[in-house]
């Protein structure tokens, strides 16, 4: 009751004021008060009617009613990645297994609030047990077309590194990624900001990133300080993507990437205080080119991808007093590249081939070359069976054949197809 | 002074010659939505579409060039019911356009206007193929749903561009009138179709079947999205022989060899029908699309 009286008074005052400003015909003060009171009562009645009435349905016509996820549960999904190694001279897997579960990846993904989306990927395998593969927030409403990512993520360096290993068209990453980054790609924990540009009329995306450190810590190496003791030792990366539609069916992507930061570098000996490494700057630069062809009408059955990537690892020698001294560690710059092609043979069958070359930093830069062929069969969008043959050799004559089999499967919600 | 006068005249002429600025930038996922949006929006909107009518809308590639279309769009209209689930999120994520995020002013799930059919019940899992948990998304092949889509565009465009409401309203009425007139033109064809058994490749013809009265007695796909297996094709052959179906209808983006194989075994005719505007030559708009589908099917069934 008190609220109604108050409401009447407030509305009467405001209506009177409004009438004084906007009224055009002269009228008496008594008329104005009576009119205002009547209007106010009408307003209060309307107000009461509004608050007591049930909410009107938002839609007039009969589509699906209500939210499709009323409890706002995140998407839960899992991917199993099984690898068999039938290589004639024994297993070439790190754990020596012939048949193994390389990894199980659990994903929890959802919109967090009006400002962020959250993605968490946990990797489970027999060596690391459980590890945070990725965990990041992505902004959804930044101005000027900016998008920021905060957390741990696959580093936007090179083309294939941003693809989950189980989503690759081959069983393993190209050797240049394995040798210059890691067997399961390069991740970083930090902040990245990206912007889509089109100043020249075609798609460009610039991604810059600052991460806690470039690469994983190596347990066996002990440097006098943490690699990230100074801000200059953090990892800094940039990637510029350029994309062109050549026709409705074909397109081309050319990108440039780079990352720099301190990494632990072995001294080759151990000092009295247990130090056996220094923090030295390492820079990785690269370029990648991808050509895709997929006719729109027959795209279910035909497609082709040609991809090439080149990287150069630049290692700082400045910390070496005399690089030529006997016993001094060998510090060099290394190159690596691969070319990959993939043909679609039928709706769910693909054949691919890859040629790799890389100066292997773990073998003092000895060149590793490999040629491989792969056959992929997708029983559905949620499972994949792969057979691969590879012959790899190092300069000096050591060569080996590898036969790898892979089965991956995904359970959970349908996700977007990677492009 | 002379120079200033000439400049003023030139600027005024340039402004006068410039076309009226479009009010709304609309991007649609399919050509059908594009065509209806254009019919309602007229010259007050600019519209583009992501997919083509002869392309499987489930498997459109999320090309970065589409991101450029979306990043400045006012409206993103899509079929919904998970039809675009394989690519839409990548494009919207890349576009960084808050208007197009779920809940944003330009996020237009057109299925919200539709009385959806084939909504699965009971336990769902992927052993049932590429089922759409929210129902069948191929609703635009029923003209009644075309009207609902047009009304939804009218409401959305009027909400975002109130000054254009009268134009949108008039355009929508013109669309309905033309659709009504076109429908009258194929009444005889519908009579030839009603009750006739047909085989379809995919579940995409349910709404069309509901409208035309054709009876789908078998599918070339054993389960939605699953390619035909030899054993399943035998069951399709048996179904055709048992029902007397004369026609196998399929979209232009599926492999016709399998349908031809069944046709050879049964004497049925393989009919490649356009599922969307621009799906085959001669279907430049929504009216011509429906007319083509109805007339081709009727001719094959007579």
Interface residues (C-beta under 8 A of the other chain):
Chain A: X59 X60 X61 X62 X63 X64 X68 X111 X114 X138 X140 X141 X142 X145 X146 X147 X196 X198 X202 X203 X205 X241 X243 X245 X248 X251 X253 X292 X294 X296 X297 X298 X299 X300 X301 X347 X348 X380 X381 X382 X414 X415 X416 X417 X419
Chain B: X52 X54 X55 X56 X59 X61 X62 X63 X64 X65 X67 X68 X71 X81 X82 X85 X86 X87 X88 X89 X90 X93 X94 X95 X96 X97 X98 X101 X102 X103 X111 X112 X113 X114 X115 X116 X119 X126 X130 X134 X135 X148 X151 X152 X155 X225 X226 X227 X252 X253 X254 X255
